[in-house]
Every structure is written in structure tokens, then in C-alpha cells.
Amino acid sequence: MTVLSQAKLKPGVVTGKDYQTLVQAAKDGEYIIPAVNVVGTNSINAVLEAARKNKSDVIIQLSNGGAEFYAGKGFPDSFQAKVLGAVSAAHHVHLMAQHYGVCVVLHTDHANKKLVPWVEALLEHGEAYYKQHGRPLFTSHMLDLSEEPLAENLSECARVLKRAAKIDVSIEIELGITGGEEDGIGSEDDDLDNPNLYTQPQDVLQAYELLSPLGFFSVAASFGNVHGVYAPGNVKLRPEILKNSQALVESAHKTAHNPLNLVFHGGSGSEQSKIEETLKYGVFKMNIDTDLQFAFAHEIGNFVKENPKAFAYQIDPETHTPYKKLYDPRKWLRKGEEGIIARLDQAFRDLKSAGKSIAQ
């Protein structure tokens, strides 16, 4: 039976204990908080607007590429762009989120082995911010070391979590590789014993035993999910992997129900019934990226097709009509924002989080 949390938090970026409260509210209420990848103020503001419209809390996250784009593709130092772009975006979210009246989790997405220094640089900025403000800059960071041996994955996550926990920052880890074309793993492999596409519950137990004494963490466990866009039915999800992982930890350590905080990557093309099944197994976060990129581009593309002359001429060569009101970036970028908002309307409904913000 769904238990609705009575917890209330101040609107704005949530960190530390407040983040844990938000995660527990989602698990108790059996809904998922959308985690949206952003690349600039347009996408950030659209996410905040959609969250406010739907009275839902939300997760705003940056990949290293998104952070680099935020800093500017012409920035002379690529690594510094990844760091400073993420920091700049975080400051923007901190400033604006509270005024949109919802709770916002600020997160960085996939960081493989070569990007651990990026996470550590962001922790350095977070430590300085914590010293000044008494709270961290980011809510959490992801370490995606799933391509490394399990022992190396977990030991490195433990090392980073020890540092992050000192400033109330959480980490997200990945066990098993989320499939997709870029990973070289075919989604047609349906073997539950495949340690790549299907995380083994014993591995999750090992992660829990090592990391839970160190700080707060979440697990992106692979259960057949893949990045990218696939036709419905082509993604072979096995949510029982999540159920079995929760049951093993609960049994081994006599914990409360669903002790793990689970994350769903690669949801495009997933059956709605499978998504809803994961709600029972402690999934509180689902990444949404590809669909929103298309929603943004689709609306801008339609606007350009409807007004072709405005994107070919400043002034109509036949009627001498000026087109400034149409090619003004504020006009067509807003169309893109509206596309993001419309797609997030659907996501909030599908993930059962609409109307469930715990912001007071």
C-alpha cells in the first residue's frame, strides 16, 4: 500500500538530510522523480517551469559534456570548462530554484574512470561553498565505474564517498552496464546471469555493506535498461532484479523494507507497466535526456518550417516586411522550452510524481 510522506521541505536545492528526506518520500509514496540532463539556462529554466506547473520536485543534472557546453565550446581548456560550466550551472540553479517553489536535487551524471578528477574538482568547489554557506554546492555526484572490475569500482566509490560525506554530498554508483549502441552491448541479450546487462544481487549486497557505513548513496542497477531510443517492446526490462536485490540486503541485515535507493537509467522505449513495477522496489529516480532533446529540437524545427523566410532574410525581399520578431532567439528558443515542458508534463504523469512536491 502506498504511504504518503508528511515531510515538508523549503523550496530550492536540497542537500544532506533534506535530500534523504526527499528520497524517502518518493519511495514511500511510490513515485519517481525525473532526472533531467541540462546544457544551458534554457533547459534549466524549462525544467523548473515544468516542475512548478506540475507541482513536482525534480532532479537537474549535468553530464561532463553538458557542463562543458554550459561554459562555452570555445573555452580554451576543456577540463576547466567541464568544471566551471558545472559550477556556473549550479549557482544558477541555487539562485532560481527556490523562487519556482519546488525542491530540486542538483546532480552530476555519468563519470567514468577518466572523469573521476572532474568529480574531485567539483568536490573541491563544493568544499569551498560548504565552508562559506554551511551546505554543499551539489546534492550528489555519480561515479560510473561499471566497466571496471567490481572490487575497483567499489573501492574507488568508497574513497570518493568518504570525502563527499564530509560536506553532506551523496554519490550515485552504477553496477552492471546500462546497454546501448555506444556501449557495444546488444539489448537482444536476455540472459539474467549476464553481469553486464543484469546486475547481480550479490554485487549490490557487497556495495551496501561497504558504502552504507560511509555515507548516503544510491545505486543505478542494470536490469536490462539501455540508453538511447528504442521502439516499445525492444527494451527487455527485468525489474525482479531490483526486487531480489532489495530482498537480499533486507534479509542479510534485517533492514526496513526497500533499504536500497535505486536509480533507473535508460528508460526510453520502456513499457509503462514495467516502469510502474519498479515503483514497488525502491526506485526514486529516472533519467530523461534523449526524449527531451528531441522535444526541444522538434518544436524549434516546426517553427522554422512555418516561418522559412524569417530564417533566410532579415527583410522579406518581396514585401519588405521585417522578420525580427520571428528570428529573435527569444522567440524560437521559447518554442524549444515549451517542447521540453510538454514532454515533462507527460513524464511527471507517467512517473506518478505530479502533484507530490514536498516543498512547503
VENSUL-V762898 format. One record per residue. RES is the residue in one letter. PSI is psi in degrees with one decimal (* if undefined). OMEGA is omega in whole degrees, -180 to 180 (NA if undefined). NEAR is the number of other ideal C-beta (glycine too) atoms within 10 Angstrom. Layout:
BEGIN
[[RES,PSI,OMEGA,NEAR] [RES,PSI,OMEGA,NEAR]]
END
This chain:
BEGIN
[[M,138.4,180,3] [T,131.6,177,10] [V,117.7,-178,10] [L,126.6,-179,12] [S,143.6,177,15] [Q,2.3,-178,8] [A,143.8,175,13] [K,138.6,-180,12] [L,158.9,174,19] [K,142.3,177,11] [P,154.7,-179,20] [G,-169.8,180,21] [V,127.9,180,24] [V,141.2,-179,25] [T,169.9,173,23] [G,-131.6,-178,18] [K,-33.6,178,11] [D,-37.5,176,20] [Y,-43.3,178,24] [Q,-38.3,177,15] [T,-42.6,180,16] [L,-43.6,179,26] [V,-44.4,-179,21] [Q,-35.3,178,17] [A,-41.2,179,24] [A,-42.5,180,24] [K,-43.6,179,24] [D,-40.2,-178,17] [G,-2.9,180,18] [E,55.4,171,20] [Y,161.9,-178,22] [I,137.9,178,27] [I,121.0,179,26] [P,137.4,176,26] [A,112.8,-170,24] [V,125.0,175,26] [N,133.7,-178,22] [V,158.2,-179,27] [V,-3.2,-179,20] [G,-179.7,-179,14] [T,-29.3,178,15] [N,-48.1,-179,16] [S,-37.3,178,23] [I,-49.5,-177,21] [N,-36.2,178,18] [A,-40.0,178,26] [V,-44.7,179,30] [L,-41.6,179,24] [E,-42.8,180,16] [A,-39.9,179,26] [A,-44.0,178,31] [R,-45.0,-179,18] [K,-39.9,-176,15] [N,2.4,-179,22] [K,49.1,-179,15] [S,142.6,171,26] [D,163.5,-171,25] [V,158.1,176,26] [I,123.3,176,27] [I,126.4,-176,25] [Q,154.5,179,30] [L,132.0,166,27] [S,170.3,178,20] [N,-35.7,178,24] [G,-38.9,177,15] [G,-39.8,178,21] [A,-40.3,178,26] [E,-40.8,179,23] [F,-38.5,180,18] [Y,-38.6,180,26] [A,-23.6,-179,20] [G,123.5,-178,12] [K,-18.4,178,9] [G,2.1,180,6] [F,134.4,-170,16] [P,-23.9,-177,7] [D,111.1,-174,10] [S,-43.5,-179,11] [F,-45.4,179,14] [Q,-33.4,176,13] [A,-41.6,178,22] [K,-38.4,-179,28] [V,-54.7,-174,22] [L,-31.3,175,19] [G,-43.1,178,23] [A,-41.7,179,29] [V,-44.9,180,21] [S,-45.1,178,16] [A,-40.5,-180,26] [A,-42.6,178,25] [H,-39.6,178,12] [H,-44.7,-179,18] [V,-43.2,178,26] [H,-41.4,-178,18] [L,-41.3,-171,11] [M,-31.8,-169,16] [A,-43.4,-177,26] [Q,-29.6,-177,16] [H,-11.9,175,10] [Y,-7.9,170,21] [G,19.2,178,15] [V,165.4,176,24] [C,136.6,-177,29] [V,128.6,172,27] [V,130.9,-178,26] [L,117.4,-166,25] [H,151.6,169,25] [T,139.8,-172,27] [D,-174.4,-173,23] [H,120.5,171,21] [A,106.5,180,25] [N,-169.8,-173,16] [K,-43.0,-177,14] [K,-14.2,-179,8] [L,5.8,174,20] [V,-39.9,176,18] [P,-30.7,176,13] [W,-46.4,178,20] [V,-41.2,-179,24] [E,-35.4,176,16] [A,-37.9,177,18] [L,-34.9,175,26] [L,-35.4,177,22] [E,-43.5,176,12] [H,-38.2,179,17] [G,-36.5,179,26] [E,-40.8,177,17] [A,-40.6,179,13] [Y,-39.7,180,19] [Y,-41.4,180,19] [K,-34.9,-178,9] [Q,-38.0,-171,9] [H,-11.4,-179,10] [G,14.5,176,10] [R,157.1,-177,18] [P,165.2,178,27] [L,-44.6,178,25] [F,151.3,176,29] [T,-43.4,-175,26] [S,161.7,176,24] [H,147.2,177,27] [M,136.6,169,27] [L,113.6,180,25] [D,86.4,-179,22] [L,29.5,-175,23] [S,-19.5,178,22] [E,-8.9,180,13] [E,163.3,174,14] [P,146.9,-175,9] [L,-44.1,-178,17] [A,-41.7,178,10] [E,-42.0,177,12] [N,-53.6,-174,21] [L,-37.9,-179,20] [S,-37.9,178,13] [E,-39.3,176,16] [C,-39.7,179,26] [A,-42.1,180,18] [R,-45.5,-179,14] [V,-38.6,-179,22] [L,-37.5,178,24] [K,-43.0,180,12] [R,-45.0,-177,18] [A,-40.2,-176,28] [A,-25.1,-179,17] [K,-22.0,178,14] [I,26.2,175,20] [D,31.6,176,21] [V,137.6,177,28] [S,165.4,170,25] [I,154.6,172,26] [E,131.0,180,25] [I,162.1,176,25] [E,131.6,176,24] [L,123.2,-171,23] [G,151.6,-175,24] [I,124.5,173,20] [T,124.0,-173,26] [G,-174.3,-178,27] [G,163.0,-175,20] [E,-37.4,-176,12] [E,-15.1,-178,9] [D,-7.9,180,18] [G,21.2,180,9] [I,122.6,-178,17] [G,134.8,-180,11] [S,-4.9,179,20] [E,-13.6,180,9] [D,116.2,-172,13] [D,23.0,-177,11] [D,116.8,-178,9] [L,-18.2,179,13] [D,0.9,178,7] [N,112.4,-176,17] [P,-9.5,177,15] [N,-59.2,-176,17] [L,-21.3,-177,27] [Y,108.1,179,23] [T,138.0,179,27] [Q,130.9,-179,21] [P,-33.0,180,20] [Q,-33.9,177,12] [D,-38.5,178,18] [V,-41.0,177,24] [L,-43.1,179,17] [Q,-41.3,178,15] [A,-43.6,-180,24] [Y,-44.7,-176,20] [E,-33.5,-180,13] [L,-41.9,-169,16] [L,-32.9,-174,20] [S,-31.7,176,16] [P,-14.2,-173,9] [L,-31.2,-177,17] [G,-174.5,-177,18] [F,135.3,-178,20] [F,161.2,175,23] [S,162.3,-174,22] [V,121.8,169,23] [A,93.3,-178,24] [A,133.9,-178,30] [S,125.9,178,25] [F,38.4,180,27] [G,0.4,-178,24] [N,151.1,-177,30] [V,146.7,174,28] [H,154.6,177,19] [G,-167.6,-176,17] [V,128.2,179,15] [Y,149.5,178,19] [A,145.1,178,8] [P,134.8,179,10] [G,-17.5,180,9] [N,-16.6,177,12] [V,117.8,-174,21] [K,84.8,-179,20] [L,143.3,177,22] [R,76.3,-177,17] [P,-17.7,179,22] [E,-21.8,174,15] [I,-42.7,180,23] [L,-44.3,179,26] [K,-45.8,-178,18] [N,-34.4,178,19] [S,-45.0,178,29] [Q,-44.6,-177,22] [A,-38.7,-179,15] [L,-45.7,179,17] [V,-43.9,180,22] [E,-43.4,-179,15] [S,-42.7,-176,10] [A,-30.8,-174,12] [H,9.2,176,12] [K,46.7,-178,8] [T,177.2,170,14] [A,171.9,-178,7] [H,140.2,179,10] [N,65.1,-177,22] [P,-24.7,-178,17] [L,145.2,175,25] [N,105.7,-168,20] [L,148.0,-176,25] [V,140.7,-178,22] [F,108.3,174,27] [H,154.5,171,25] [G,60.1,-176,26] [G,-9.4,-177,25] [S,130.3,180,20] [G,1.2,180,19] [S,145.7,176,23] [E,138.8,-179,13] [Q,-37.0,-180,10] [S,-35.5,178,9] [K,-38.7,176,18] [I,-45.8,-178,19] [E,-31.6,178,15] [E,-35.4,-179,16] [T,-21.6,179,24] [L,-27.9,-179,20] [K,-12.3,-171,15] [Y,21.8,173,22] [G,19.0,175,23] [V,123.8,-178,29] [F,-9.7,-173,29] [K,136.5,175,24] [M,128.1,-179,25] [N,136.7,177,25] [I,117.3,-178,25] [D,-62.4,-173,22] [T,-46.1,-178,18] [D,-34.9,-178,17] [L,-33.6,173,24] [Q,-44.8,-179,18] [F,-41.5,-180,15] [A,-40.8,178,22] [F,-50.6,-177,23] [A,-36.9,-177,12] [H,-44.6,-178,15] [E,-37.2,177,22] [I,-41.9,178,18] [G,-42.3,178,15] [N,-41.3,-179,13] [F,-40.4,179,20] [V,-41.9,179,15] [K,-33.7,-180,9] [E,-21.0,-177,10] [N,58.9,-172,16] [P,-37.4,-178,9] [K,-30.9,-179,15] [A,-19.7,-180,21] [F,9.8,175,13] [A,-28.3,-176,11] [Y,143.6,170,14] [Q,-37.8,179,9] [I,133.8,-180,12] [D,125.8,-177,13] [P,-18.2,-178,9] [E,-46.7,-176,8] [T,-12.1,-177,8] [H,23.0,177,7] [T,128.1,176,12] [P,142.6,-177,13] [Y,15.3,-174,16] [K,-37.9,-177,10] [K,-13.2,180,10] [L,-40.7,-180,16] [Y,-6.1,172,17] [D,122.8,-178,12] [P,-30.2,179,8] [R,-26.6,-179,7] [K,-53.2,-174,14] [W,-27.3,174,20] [L,-34.9,177,18] [R,-35.8,176,16] [K,-41.4,177,17] [G,-42.8,177,22] [E,-42.3,179,21] [E,-31.8,175,18] [G,-42.9,176,23] [I,-45.0,-177,25] [I,-44.2,-179,22] [A,-41.3,180,14] [R,-34.4,177,22] [L,-30.0,173,26] [D,-46.3,179,15] [Q,-42.2,-178,13] [A,-43.6,179,22] [F,-38.1,177,24] [R,-49.0,-177,13] [D,-35.2,-177,18] [L,4.6,174,27] [K,21.5,-178,18] [S,-8.5,-180,24] [A,133.0,178,19] [G,7.3,-175,11] [K,22.1,175,20] [S,140.1,176,23] [I,14.7,174,22] [A,136.5,-178,22] [Q,*,NA,10]]
END
